[in-house]
Amino acid sequence: MWLGFGINAVTGVLLLTAYPTKALTNPVFYVKLSVIATAVVVMVKIKRRVFDDPSLSEEAMVARGKTLAMWSLGLWIGAITAGRLLAYTFTYLLYGHLGVLCLGFAIAAA
């Protein structure tokens, strides 16, 4: 679990350094980071509340872990969705700003 997270973190930082303006100017990027941070907190809670308690029976582990696992899955799906939206929202934001600039120049020229 942590190895996979580490690999994704390293590749994410490399992608961020390749296109910093694209990510850092997009509000969806900050939504994605917030969802990832919350998912990491849930991962730590799963480890502490489910796997680090040797006194739990299998049924108790399932009961404690089920809700946290559902939260974890939902948050990671949200992070993946936000990541996919980054490509499309950046284009929209870029063309939206350029469209406003072109409209401003057209009005000024008239």
C-alpha positions in Angstrom: 0.0 0.0 0.0 2.7 2.5 1.0 5.0 1.4 -1.8 2.3 2.1 -4.4 1.6 5.5 -2.8 5.4 6.3 -2.8 5.7 5.4 -6.5 2.7 7.6 -7.3 4.1 10.5 -5.2 7.4 10.4 -7.0 5.9 10.2 -10.5 3.4 13.0 -9.5 6.3 15.3 -8.4 8.1 14.6 -11.7 5.0 15.5 -13.6 4.5 18.6 -11.6 8.1 19.8 -12.3 7.5 19.1 -16.0 4.4 21.4 -16.2 4.2 23.5 -13.0 2.1 26.3 -14.4 -0.5 23.8 -15.8 -1.0 22.3 -12.3 -0.4 25.1 -9.9 -2.9 27.5 -11.7 -5.7 25.0 -11.8 -8.1 24.8 -8.8 -8.8 21.1 -9.6 -5.2 20.3 -8.7 -5.7 21.6 -5.2 -8.9 19.6 -4.9 -6.9 16.5 -5.9 -4.2 17.2 -3.3 -6.8 17.7 -0.6 -8.5 14.4 -1.5 -5.2 12.6 -1.5 -4.2 14.1 1.9 -7.6 12.9 3.3 -7.0 9.4 1.8 -3.6 9.2 3.4 -5.2 10.0 6.8 -7.7 7.3 6.2 -4.9 4.8 5.3 -3.1 5.7 8.6 -6.4 5.1 10.5 -6.9 1.7 8.8 -3.4 0.7 9.8 -3.8 1.8 13.4 -7.4 0.8 14.1 -7.5 -2.5 12.1 -4.1 -4.0 11.5 -2.2 -2.8 14.6 -4.6 -4.1 17.2 -3.7 -7.8 17.8 -6.7 -8.3 20.2 -9.2 -7.9 17.4 -11.0 -11.0 16.1 -11.6 -11.4 12.4 -15.2 -10.2 12.7 -14.1 -7.1 14.7 -11.5 -6.3 12.1 -14.0 -6.5 9.3 -16.5 -4.4 11.2 -13.9 -1.7 12.0 -12.3 -1.8 8.5 -15.4 -1.9 6.3 -16.3 1.8 6.7 -12.7 3.0 6.5 -12.2 0.9 3.4 -15.2 2.3 1.7 -14.0 5.9 2.5 -10.6 5.0 1.2 -11.9 3.6 -2.1 -14.2 6.7 -2.5 -11.4 9.1 -1.9 -9.0 7.4 -4.2 -11.6 7.3 -6.9 -12.1 11.0 -6.3 -8.3 11.6 -6.6 -8.2 9.7 -9.9 -11.2 11.6 -11.2 -9.7 14.9 -10.3 -6.5 13.9 -11.9 -8.3 13.1 -15.2 -10.2 16.4 -15.1 -6.9 18.3 -14.8 -6.2 17.9 -18.6 -9.7 19.1 -19.6 -10.1 21.9 -17.1 -6.7 23.4 -17.9 -7.7 23.7 -21.6 -11.0 25.3 -20.7 -9.3 27.7 -18.3 -6.6 28.6 -20.9 -9.0 29.1 -23.7 -11.5 30.9 -21.5 -8.8 33.5 -20.6 -7.5 33.7 -24.1 -11.1 34.2 -25.4 -11.6 37.1 -22.9 -8.3 38.6 -24.1 -9.2 38.3 -27.8 -12.7 39.7 -27.1 -11.1 42.7 -25.3 -8.7 43.3 -28.2 -11.6 43.1 -30.7 -13.6 45.6 -28.7 -10.6 47.9 -28.3 -9.9 47.8 -32.0 -13.5 48.6 -33.0 
